[in-house]
Amino acid sequence: MGKPAPTIPQQKQPTAQKPAAPPAKPQAQAKPKPKRNSDTGRLPDGTEFAAKYDGAAKVWRGKLTIGGTAFDGDASGIFKLLISLDTAYRASIVPAAGAAAAAEHQAALPT
């Protein structure tokens, strides 16, 4: 008869196990968003914005007209111009509170 088949040595299995996953963080409870009044902060009906880019000066110039009152301004970007004109209007309707809100609003704008 023939020789018995040689035994194949088994490879050692690594004894190190994968590190345990870090404990799961508790889910933060989502706070319900307060309901917003859709008319809060809106400009009056019939408000007009007019804007024009001055390429030589590289600036946007514009006017916000509400009723018979006009607010003029200029800014480096169109969005900044619209915000500036809106801020000027809001400061005019409530002088004391509007000026503080306008300053806070302007400080929050990106430069």
Beta strands, then each sheet from edge to edge (+ up, - down):
strand 1: 48-54
strand 2: 59-66
strand 3: 69-75
sheet 1: 1+ 2- 3+
end
